[in-house]
């Protein structure tokens, strides 16, 4: 899950970076919307993976299985 989140996050950042036209400096709204969606989804997946990892580490410290 963590790798999927990182992939979506990096894909979103690349899309966001390339969503502007270099000659006219106009933004492509569809590309930017897609980029923001990928960034948000990737961040959410990373948050969930980190939260799950912390719960597992707390269980190991307490001696739970």
PyMOL Python script that loads the backbone (N, CA, C, O; Angstrom):
from pymol import cmd

cmd.read_pdbstr("""\
ATOM      1  N   UNK A   1       0.818  -1.186   0.000  1.00  0.00           N
ATOM      2  CA  UNK A   1       0.000   0.000   0.000  1.00  0.00           C
ATOM      3  C   UNK A   1       0.868   1.259   0.000  1.00  0.00           C
ATOM      4  O   UNK A   1       0.505   2.266  -0.608  1.00  0.00           O
ATOM      5  N   UNK A   2       1.979   1.201   0.662  1.00  0.00           N
ATOM      6  CA  UNK A   2       2.867   2.351   0.736  1.00  0.00           C
ATOM      7  C   UNK A   2       3.475   2.669  -0.628  1.00  0.00           C
ATOM      8  O   UNK A   2       3.597   3.833  -1.009  1.00  0.00           O
ATOM      9  N   UNK A   3       3.853   1.621  -1.356  1.00  0.00           N
ATOM     10  CA  UNK A   3       4.449   1.850  -2.676  1.00  0.00           C
ATOM     11  C   UNK A   3       3.422   2.401  -3.648  1.00  0.00           C
ATOM     12  O   UNK A   3       3.753   3.233  -4.492  1.00  0.00           O
ATOM     13  N   UNK A   4       2.169   1.945  -3.538  1.00  0.00           N
ATOM     14  CA  UNK A   4       1.121   2.480  -4.403  1.00  0.00           C
ATOM     15  C   UNK A   4       0.889   3.958  -4.112  1.00  0.00           C
ATOM     16  O   UNK A   4       0.686   4.752  -5.030  1.00  0.00           O
ATOM     17  N   UNK A   5       0.920   4.319  -2.853  1.00  0.00           N
ATOM     18  CA  UNK A   5       0.747   5.717  -2.473  1.00  0.00           C
ATOM     19  C   UNK A   5       1.874   6.589  -2.991  1.00  0.00           C
ATOM     20  O   UNK A   5       1.642   7.694  -3.481  1.00  0.00           O
ATOM     21  N   UNK A   6       3.088   6.089  -2.881  1.00  0.00           N
ATOM     22  CA  UNK A   6       4.231   6.850  -3.391  1.00  0.00           C
ATOM     23  C   UNK A   6       4.153   7.013  -4.906  1.00  0.00           C
ATOM     24  O   UNK A   6       4.493   8.067  -5.442  1.00  0.00           O
ATOM     25  N   UNK A   7       3.700   5.958  -5.594  1.00  0.00           N
ATOM     26  CA  UNK A   7       3.575   6.032  -7.044  1.00  0.00           C
ATOM     27  C   UNK A   7       2.539   7.076  -7.444  1.00  0.00           C
ATOM     28  O   UNK A   7       2.797   7.903  -8.319  1.00  0.00           O
ATOM     29  N   UNK A   8       1.369   7.046  -6.810  1.00  0.00           N
ATOM     30  CA  UNK A   8       0.332   8.021  -7.143  1.00  0.00           C
ATOM     31  C   UNK A   8       0.760   9.439  -6.786  1.00  0.00           C
ATOM     32  O   UNK A   8       0.463  10.387  -7.512  1.00  0.00           O
ATOM     33  N   UNK A   9       1.449   9.574  -5.680  1.00  0.00           N
ATOM     34  CA  UNK A   9       1.926  10.888  -5.267  1.00  0.00           C
ATOM     35  C   UNK A   9       2.932  11.451  -6.272  1.00  0.00           C
ATOM     36  O   UNK A   9       2.837  12.617  -6.654  1.00  0.00           O
ATOM     37  N   UNK A  10       3.881  10.645  -6.697  1.00  0.00           N
ATOM     38  CA  UNK A  10       4.878  11.119  -7.657  1.00  0.00           C
ATOM     39  C   UNK A  10       4.246  11.369  -9.028  1.00  0.00           C
ATOM     40  O   UNK A  10       4.620  12.320  -9.715  1.00  0.00           O
ATOM     41  N   UNK A  11       3.298  10.528  -9.427  1.00  0.00           N
ATOM     42  CA  UNK A  11       2.609  10.743 -10.692  1.00  0.00           C
ATOM     43  C   UNK A  11       1.815  12.044 -10.659  1.00  0.00           C
ATOM     44  O   UNK A  11       1.808  12.798 -11.631  1.00  0.00           O
ATOM     45  N   UNK A  12       1.156  12.300  -9.552  1.00  0.00           N
ATOM     46  CA  UNK A  12       0.409  13.543  -9.404  1.00  0.00           C
ATOM     47  C   UNK A  12       1.302  14.769  -9.432  1.00  0.00           C
ATOM     48  O   UNK A  12       0.949  15.786 -10.030  1.00  0.00           O
ATOM     49  N   UNK A  13       2.452  14.677  -8.789  1.00  0.00           N
ATOM     50  CA  UNK A  13       3.370  15.821  -8.794  1.00  0.00           C
ATOM     51  C   UNK A  13       3.926  16.085 -10.191  1.00  0.00           C
ATOM     52  O   UNK A  13       4.089  17.237 -10.592  1.00  0.00           O
ATOM     53  N   UNK A  14       4.217  15.011 -10.931  1.00  0.00           N
ATOM     54  CA  UNK A  14       4.682  15.191 -12.307  1.00  0.00           C
ATOM     55  C   UNK A  14       3.588  15.792 -13.191  1.00  0.00           C
ATOM     56  O   UNK A  14       3.854  16.692 -13.987  1.00  0.00           O
ATOM     57  N   UNK A  15       2.378  15.302 -13.052  1.00  0.00           N
ATOM     58  CA  UNK A  15       1.268  15.870 -13.822  1.00  0.00           C
ATOM     59  C   UNK A  15       1.051  17.337 -13.480  1.00  0.00           C
ATOM     60  O   UNK A  15       0.795  18.154 -14.364  1.00  0.00           O
ATOM     61  N   UNK A  16       1.152  17.665 -12.212  1.00  0.00           N
ATOM     62  CA  UNK A  16       0.984  19.056 -11.791  1.00  0.00           C
ATOM     63  C   UNK A  16       2.072  19.943 -12.384  1.00  0.00           C
ATOM     64  O   UNK A  16       1.816  21.070 -12.808  1.00  0.00           O
ATOM     65  N   UNK A  17       3.281  19.414 -12.406  1.00  0.00           N
ATOM     66  CA  UNK A  17       4.402  20.183 -12.939  1.00  0.00           C
ATOM     67  C   UNK A  17       4.241  20.428 -14.444  1.00  0.00           C
ATOM     68  O   UNK A  17       4.598  21.497 -14.939  1.00  0.00           O
ATOM     69  N   UNK A  18       3.706  19.442 -15.168  1.00  0.00           N
ATOM     70  CA  UNK A  18       3.573  19.566 -16.613  1.00  0.00           C
ATOM     71  C   UNK A  18       2.189  20.042 -17.046  1.00  0.00           C
ATOM     72  O   UNK A  18       1.874  19.983 -18.234  1.00  0.00           O
ATOM     73  N   UNK A  19       1.361  20.510 -16.125  1.00  0.00           N
ATOM     74  CA  UNK A  19       0.023  20.959 -16.491  1.00  0.00           C
ATOM     75  C   UNK A  19       0.010  22.395 -17.011  1.00  0.00           C
ATOM     76  O   UNK A  19      -1.045  22.896 -17.401  1.00  0.00           O
ATOM     77  N   UNK A  20       1.135  23.047 -17.023  1.00  0.00           N
ATOM     78  CA  UNK A  20       1.203  24.421 -17.527  1.00  0.00           C
ATOM     79  C   UNK A  20       1.851  24.418 -18.918  1.00  0.00           C
ATOM     80  O   UNK A  20       2.825  23.707 -19.167  1.00  0.00           O
ATOM     81  N   UNK A  21       1.290  25.223 -19.803  1.00  0.00           N
ATOM     82  CA  UNK A  21       1.861  25.400 -21.124  1.00  0.00           C
ATOM     83  C   UNK A  21       3.036  26.374 -21.007  1.00  0.00           C
ATOM     84  O   UNK A  21       2.868  27.480 -20.492  1.00  0.00           O
ATOM     85  N   UNK A  22       4.201  25.984 -21.469  1.00  0.00           N
ATOM     86  CA  UNK A  22       5.404  26.787 -21.252  1.00  0.00           C
ATOM     87  C   UNK A  22       5.412  28.065 -22.073  1.00  0.00           C
ATOM     88  O   UNK A  22       6.031  29.049 -21.668  1.00  0.00           O
ATOM     89  N   UNK A  23       4.751  28.071 -23.199  1.00  0.00           N
ATOM     90  CA  UNK A  23       4.788  29.264 -24.046  1.00  0.00           C
ATOM     91  C   UNK A  23       3.756  30.306 -23.636  1.00  0.00           C
ATOM     92  O   UNK A  23       4.049  31.502 -23.633  1.00  0.00           O
ATOM     93  N   UNK A  24       2.563  29.868 -23.294  1.00  0.00           N
ATOM     94  CA  UNK A  24       1.517  30.829 -22.945  1.00  0.00           C
ATOM     95  C   UNK A  24       1.330  30.965 -21.434  1.00  0.00           C
ATOM     96  O   UNK A  24       0.619  31.863 -20.984  1.00  0.00           O
ATOM     97  N   UNK A  25       1.945  30.106 -20.661  1.00  0.00           N
ATOM     98  CA  UNK A  25       1.813  30.077 -19.204  1.00  0.00           C
ATOM     99  C   UNK A  25       0.352  29.924 -18.758  1.00  0.00           C
ATOM    100  O   UNK A  25      -0.061  30.469 -17.734  1.00  0.00           O
ATOM    101  N   UNK A  26      -0.407  29.177 -19.543  1.00  0.00           N
ATOM    102  CA  UNK A  26      -1.799  28.883 -19.192  1.00  0.00           C
ATOM    103  C   UNK A  26      -1.875  27.469 -18.647  1.00  0.00           C
ATOM    104  O   UNK A  26      -1.216  26.557 -19.146  1.00  0.00           O
ATOM    105  N   UNK A  27      -2.690  27.302 -17.617  1.00  0.00           N
ATOM    106  CA  UNK A  27      -2.832  25.993 -16.996  1.00  0.00           C
ATOM    107  C   UNK A  27      -3.894  25.169 -17.703  1.00  0.00           C
ATOM    108  O   UNK A  27      -4.919  25.696 -18.134  1.00  0.00           O
ATOM    109  N   UNK A  28      -3.642  23.877 -17.819  1.00  0.00           N
ATOM    110  CA  UNK A  28      -4.634  22.937 -18.309  1.00  0.00           C
ATOM    111  C   UNK A  28      -5.405  22.437 -17.092  1.00  0.00           C
ATOM    112  O   UNK A  28      -4.859  21.715 -16.257  1.00  0.00           O
ATOM    113  N   UNK A  29      -6.672  22.823 -16.996  1.00  0.00           N
ATOM    114  CA  UNK A  29      -7.462  22.569 -15.802  1.00  0.00           C
ATOM    115  C   UNK A  29      -7.689  21.067 -15.602  1.00  0.00           C
ATOM    116  O   UNK A  29      -7.657  20.593 -14.466  1.00  0.00           O
ATOM    117  N   UNK A  30      -7.916  20.315 -16.671  1.00  0.00           N
ATOM    118  CA  UNK A  30      -8.156  18.889 -16.540  1.00  0.00           C
ATOM    119  C   UNK A  30      -6.916  18.168 -16.001  1.00  0.00           C
ATOM    120  O   UNK A  30      -7.030  17.302 -15.133  1.00  0.00           O
ATOM    121  N   UNK A  31      -5.745  18.519 -16.509  1.00  0.00           N
ATOM    122  CA  UNK A  31      -4.509  17.903 -16.011  1.00  0.00           C
ATOM    123  C   UNK A  31      -4.253  18.285 -14.555  1.00  0.00           C
ATOM    124  O   UNK A  31      -3.804  17.461 -13.759  1.00  0.00           O
ATOM    125  N   UNK A  32      -4.539  19.522 -14.218  1.00  0.00           N
ATOM    126  CA  UNK A  32      -4.315  19.964 -12.848  1.00  0.00           C
ATOM    127  C   UNK A  32      -5.291  19.285 -11.885  1.00  0.00           C
ATOM    128  O   UNK A  32      -4.913  18.925 -10.771  1.00  0.00           O
ATOM    129  N   UNK A  33      -6.537  19.113 -12.309  1.00  0.00           N
ATOM    130  CA  UNK A  33      -7.517  18.430 -11.471  1.00  0.00           C
ATOM    131  C   UNK A  33      -7.127  16.976 -11.256  1.00  0.00           C
ATOM    132  O   UNK A  33      -7.228  16.455 -10.146  1.00  0.00           O
ATOM    133  N   UNK A  34      -6.683  16.329 -12.321  1.00  0.00           N
ATOM    134  CA  UNK A  34      -6.224  14.944 -12.211  1.00  0.00           C
ATOM    135  C   UNK A  34      -5.016  14.848 -11.289  1.00  0.00           C
ATOM    136  O   UNK A  34      -4.917  13.925 -10.481  1.00  0.00           O
ATOM    137  N   UNK A  35      -4.101  15.801 -11.411  1.00  0.00           N
ATOM    138  CA  UNK A  35      -2.910  15.811 -10.568  1.00  0.00           C
ATOM    139  C   UNK A  35      -3.274  15.975  -9.097  1.00  0.00           C
ATOM    140  O   UNK A  35      -2.722  15.285  -8.240  1.00  0.00           O
ATOM    141  N   UNK A  36      -4.188  16.871  -8.804  1.00  0.00           N
ATOM    142  CA  UNK A  36      -4.603  17.092  -7.414  1.00  0.00           C
ATOM    143  C   UNK A  36      -5.291  15.843  -6.861  1.00  0.00           C
ATOM    144  O   UNK A  36      -5.108  15.496  -5.694  1.00  0.00           O
ATOM    145  N   UNK A  37      -6.082  15.167  -7.701  1.00  0.00           N
ATOM    146  CA  UNK A  37      -6.725  13.924  -7.275  1.00  0.00           C
ATOM    147  C   UNK A  37      -5.680  12.857  -6.951  1.00  0.00           C
ATOM    148  O   UNK A  37      -5.785  12.181  -5.928  1.00  0.00           O
ATOM    149  N   UNK A  38      -4.668  12.700  -7.820  1.00  0.00           N
ATOM    150  CA  UNK A  38      -3.613  11.708  -7.575  1.00  0.00           C
ATOM    151  C   UNK A  38      -2.805  12.056  -6.329  1.00  0.00           C
ATOM    152  O   UNK A  38      -2.455  11.169  -5.551  1.00  0.00           O
ATOM    153  N   UNK A  39      -2.510  13.326  -6.137  1.00  0.00           N
ATOM    154  CA  UNK A  39      -1.753  13.753  -4.957  1.00  0.00           C
ATOM    155  C   UNK A  39      -2.550  13.463  -3.687  1.00  0.00           C
ATOM    156  O   UNK A  39      -2.001  12.968  -2.702  1.00  0.00           O
ATOM    157  N   UNK A  40      -3.834  13.770  -3.715  1.00  0.00           N
ATOM    158  CA  UNK A  40      -4.675  13.515  -2.550  1.00  0.00           C
ATOM    159  C   UNK A  40      -4.820  12.030  -2.255  1.00  0.00           C
ATOM    160  O   UNK A  40      -4.726  11.611  -1.102  1.00  0.00           O
ATOM    161  N   UNK A  41      -5.048  11.239  -3.290  1.00  0.00           N
ATOM    162  CA  UNK A  41      -5.197   9.795  -3.099  1.00  0.00           C
ATOM    163  C   UNK A  41      -3.887   9.170  -2.624  1.00  0.00           C
ATOM    164  O   UNK A  41      -3.894   8.323  -1.731  1.00  0.00           O
ATOM    165  N   UNK A  42      -2.773   9.577  -3.210  1.00  0.00           N
ATOM    166  CA  UNK A  42      -1.470   9.057  -2.787  1.00  0.00           C
ATOM    167  C   UNK A  42      -1.142   9.432  -1.357  1.00  0.00           C
ATOM    168  O   UNK A  42      -0.595   8.624  -0.607  1.00  0.00           O
ATOM    169  N   UNK A  43      -1.474  10.655  -0.977  1.00  0.00           N
ATOM    170  CA  UNK A  43      -1.224  11.087   0.398  1.00  0.00           C
ATOM    171  C   UNK A  43      -2.084  10.294   1.374  1.00  0.00           C
ATOM    172  O   UNK A  43      -1.618   9.906   2.445  1.00  0.00           O
ATOM    173  N   UNK A  44      -3.340  10.053   1.002  1.00  0.00           N
ATOM    174  CA  UNK A  44      -4.234   9.285   1.859  1.00  0.00           C
ATOM    175  C   UNK A  44      -3.736   7.851   2.027  1.00  0.00           C
ATOM    176  O   UNK A  44      -3.767   7.311   3.132  1.00  0.00           O
ATOM    177  N   UNK A  45      -3.274   7.226   0.933  1.00  0.00           N
ATOM    178  CA  UNK A  45      -2.743   5.866   1.021  1.00  0.00           C
ATOM    179  C   UNK A  45      -1.486   5.815   1.881  1.00  0.00           C
ATOM    180  O   UNK A  45      -1.298   4.869   2.647  1.00  0.00           O
ATOM    181  N   UNK A  46      -0.627   6.818   1.763  1.00  0.00           N
ATOM    182  CA  UNK A  46       0.576   6.864   2.592  1.00  0.00           C
ATOM    183  C   UNK A  46       0.210   7.046   4.067  1.00  0.00           C
ATOM    184  O   UNK A  46       0.822   6.426   4.937  1.00  0.00           O
ATOM    185  N   UNK A  47      -0.778   7.888   4.349  1.00  0.00           N
ATOM    186  CA  UNK A  47      -1.228   8.096   5.719  1.00  0.00           C
ATOM    187  C   UNK A  47      -1.758   6.797   6.321  1.00  0.00           C
ATOM    188  O   UNK A  47      -1.438   6.452   7.458  1.00  0.00           O
ATOM    189  N   UNK A  48      -2.581   6.073   5.536  1.00  0.00           N
ATOM    190  CA  UNK A  48      -3.132   4.814   6.016  1.00  0.00           C
ATOM    191  C   UNK A  48      -2.028   3.784   6.257  1.00  0.00           C
ATOM    192  O   UNK A  48      -2.073   3.055   7.247  1.00  0.00           O
ATOM    193  N   UNK A  49      -1.032   3.715   5.360  1.00  0.00           N
ATOM    194  CA  UNK A  49       0.055   2.751   5.505  1.00  0.00           C
ATOM    195  C   UNK A  49       0.896   3.077   6.742  1.00  0.00           C
ATOM    196  O   UNK A  49       1.285   2.173   7.482  1.00  0.00           O
ATOM    197  N   UNK A  50       1.176   4.360   6.967  1.00  0.00           N
ATOM    198  CA  UNK A  50       1.959   4.749   8.134  1.00  0.00           C
ATOM    199  C   UNK A  50       1.196   4.493   9.427  1.00  0.00           C
ATOM    200  O   UNK A  50       1.786   4.085  10.427  1.00  0.00           O
ATOM    201  N   UNK A  51      -0.095   4.727   9.412  1.00  0.00           N
ATOM    202  CA  UNK A  51      -0.919   4.476  10.591  1.00  0.00           C
ATOM    203  C   UNK A  51      -0.948   2.987  10.926  1.00  0.00           C
ATOM    204  O   UNK A  51      -0.857   2.605  12.093  1.00  0.00           O
ATOM    205  N   UNK A  52      -1.076   2.148   9.895  1.00  0.00           N
ATOM    206  CA  UNK A  52      -1.091   0.698  10.101  1.00  0.00           C
ATOM    207  C   UNK A  52       0.263   0.211  10.619  1.00  0.00           C
ATOM    208  O   UNK A  52       0.327  -0.654  11.493  1.00  0.00           O
ATOM    209  N   UNK A  53       1.330   0.766  10.081  1.00  0.00           N
ATOM    210  CA  UNK A  53       2.674   0.381  10.511  1.00  0.00           C
ATOM    211  C   UNK A  53       2.911   0.766  11.970  1.00  0.00           C
ATOM    212  O   UNK A  53       3.519   0.002  12.720  1.00  0.00           O
ATOM    213  N   UNK A  54       2.442   1.930  12.375  1.00  0.00           N
ATOM    214  CA  UNK A  54       2.592   2.356  13.766  1.00  0.00           C
ATOM    215  C   UNK A  54       1.813   1.449  14.704  1.00  0.00           C
ATOM    216  O   UNK A  54       2.290   1.124  15.791  1.00  0.00           O
ATOM    217  N   UNK A  55       0.605   1.033  14.291  1.00  0.00           N
ATOM    218  CA  UNK A  55      -0.194   0.128  15.119  1.00  0.00           C
ATOM    219  C   UNK A  55       0.510  -1.210  15.287  1.00  0.00           C
ATOM    220  O   UNK A  55       0.505  -1.779  16.379  1.00  0.00           O
ATOM    221  N   UNK A  56       1.122  -1.722  14.208  1.00  0.00           N
ATOM    222  CA  UNK A  56       1.850  -2.988  14.295  1.00  0.00           C
ATOM    223  C   UNK A  56       3.062  -2.864  15.203  1.00  0.00           C
ATOM    224  O   UNK A  56       3.361  -3.783  15.966  1.00  0.00           O
ATOM    225  N   UNK A  57       3.763  -1.738  15.128  1.00  0.00           N
ATOM    226  CA  UNK A  57       4.930  -1.525  15.982  1.00  0.00           C
ATOM    227  C   UNK A  57       4.538  -1.409  17.450  1.00  0.00           C
ATOM    228  O   UNK A  57       5.260  -1.892  18.322  1.00  0.00           O
ATOM    229  N   UNK A  58       3.410  -0.779  17.730  1.00  0.00           N
ATOM    230  CA  UNK A  58       2.945  -0.672  19.116  1.00  0.00           C
ATOM    231  C   UNK A  58       2.571  -2.051  19.648  1.00  0.00           C
ATOM    232  O   UNK A  58       2.825  -2.356  20.813  1.00  0.00           O
ATOM    233  N   UNK A  59       1.973  -2.879  18.808  1.00  0.00           N
ATOM    234  CA  UNK A  59       1.609  -4.239  19.218  1.00  0.00           C
ATOM    235  C   UNK A  59       2.822  -5.093  19.512  1.00  0.00           C
ATOM    236  O   UNK A  59       2.803  -5.901  20.440  1.00  0.00           O
ATOM    237  N   UNK A  60       3.868  -4.926  18.742  1.00  0.00           N
ATOM    238  CA  UNK A  60       5.113  -5.680  18.970  1.00  0.00           C
ATOM    239  C   UNK A  60       5.796  -5.239  20.249  1.00  0.00           C
ATOM    240  O   UNK A  60       6.365  -6.057  20.971  1.00  0.00           O
ATOM    241  N   UNK A  61       5.740  -3.938  20.530  1.00  0.00           N
ATOM    242  CA  UNK A  61       6.378  -3.436  21.749  1.00  0.00           C
ATOM    243  C   UNK A  61       5.673  -3.943  22.994  1.00  0.00           C
ATOM    244  O   UNK A  61       6.314  -4.202  24.012  1.00  0.00           O
ATOM    245  N   UNK A  62       4.357  -4.088  22.919  1.00  0.00           N
ATOM    246  CA  UNK A  62       3.594  -4.544  24.074  1.00  0.00           C
ATOM    247  C   UNK A  62       3.605  -6.052  24.200  1.00  0.00           C
ATOM    248  O   UNK A  62       3.149  -6.591  25.208  1.00  0.00           O
ATOM    249  N   UNK A  63       4.113  -6.738  23.202  1.00  0.00           N
ATOM    250  CA  UNK A  63       4.172  -8.192  23.259  1.00  0.00           C
ATOM    251  C   UNK A  63       2.942  -8.881  22.726  1.00  0.00           C
ATOM    252  O   UNK A  63       2.755 -10.080  22.936  1.00  0.00           O
ATOM    253  N   UNK A  64       2.089  -8.126  22.030  1.00  0.00           N
ATOM    254  CA  UNK A  64       0.891  -8.716  21.451  1.00  0.00           C
ATOM    255  C   UNK A  64       1.232  -9.371  20.121  1.00  0.00           C
ATOM    256  O   UNK A  64       2.238  -9.054  19.486  1.00  0.00           O
ATOM    257  N   UNK A  65       0.380 -10.279  19.725  1.00  0.00           N
ATOM    258  CA  UNK A  65       0.602 -10.973  18.442  1.00  0.00           C
ATOM    259  C   UNK A  65      -0.259 -10.373  17.388  1.00  0.00           C
ATOM    260  O   UNK A  65      -0.223 -10.812  16.238  1.00  0.00           O
TER     261      UNK A  65
END
""", "prot")
cmd.dss("prot")
cmd.show_as("cartoon", "prot")
cmd.util.cbc("prot")
cmd.orient("prot")
